[in-house]
Amino acid sequence: MRTSLLVRMLILAWTVSRSQASGSGSRDFTRYVLFPTEDDESSRRGFPGPSSSQNYADPGTRQHLSPANHGSERYPVRSEDVSWHERLPSLPSDDELFHSMASARPPVSEEASGDDKLPWVPIFQEDGQLSHYQINRFDQDGREFGPFRLRGYTFESQPYPHDLPFLESINRRLEVQPMDFRRFLNPKLKTLWFAGSIYRPDPQMLGLIERTVKPVLARDGPTLEGEAKQGEFLWPPVYFDSQSEGLVMRREFREMMFRNTLKQVRKHFRNTDKVLYMPISSPQGTRHVMAYTVDPVIFTDMPSMSKYSSLWIFHEAVQVGNRHMLALLGSMYLPKTMYTALRKGGFAFRAWGNHLGDAPHPL
């Protein structure tokens, strides 16, 4: 007992002397290691280390936790006479630390993204569970875009740059040959002969379609629907696929859209002329675009029907290898008068007459 008491007294005396030597109230900040080093066991268990893209030591990375902070200076230096420790960034909150350790950002390189200022960042629910990823707000050609949710359920009522680097991989994934969709009609069954559908937001085609409808819109000026004006293609329902490490459209959505297209074709022959044919001039020759309207409540994030606009869907027939597919180009809002205006202006025509003979099967 005496030996133990003596040891404790010696330790206490040594501690007091160390405190006096280092100054009253001083703190040894090296003892409070916020981030594990490369030698730390935690860095091998998936926690962020110095080499991680989620290291909070980088203030720019911390900005991504809150999209509202994107593009703003999180830690401004007020003046040079401020004490050095007051200019340091505050430590992350427990909530921020939990999110950083519980999540992993998709592995996107700068080469794949095209711009390291446009990363995919995780968005969490209140219980800490991952909700989805999104692309933060950014400026291009003097206009602000985003944020874009990567969820893949419906079109979002906001425009996007057609040449967005994140979507380039979708267009490069398959080598296609454009075709005329009207050739693939089965006149007896009033349906289309396609092996299936793909999503292909060809930037060139999107721009040409927008340019085609622009003269009609110029009469009254486009109406705003959500964040998008009439005549602008909407952000598509895509999500991040960890296997392909890129953005894809859900198969369920493509199949739903394909079934809806066949439904529109059947309606077309009930004296409704639902489907229009739009010949689009391109550097490669005439492209053949299918256009029709759908319910925006089903296919977009809008909660109700619009008073001024209809939602239009655009497709193009393509050959992929030895298969014929229907390629979804995108969707946009157009005035409710656009159906008549396009036909009167010679920009669009009935895709098929209501009474067709037994045309030869094109396949």
Summary of the structure (lengths in Angstrom):
residues: 363
radius of gyration: 29.1
end to end distance: 98.0
largest distance: 111.5
contacts: 971
relative contact order: 0.12
helix: 31%
strand: 26%
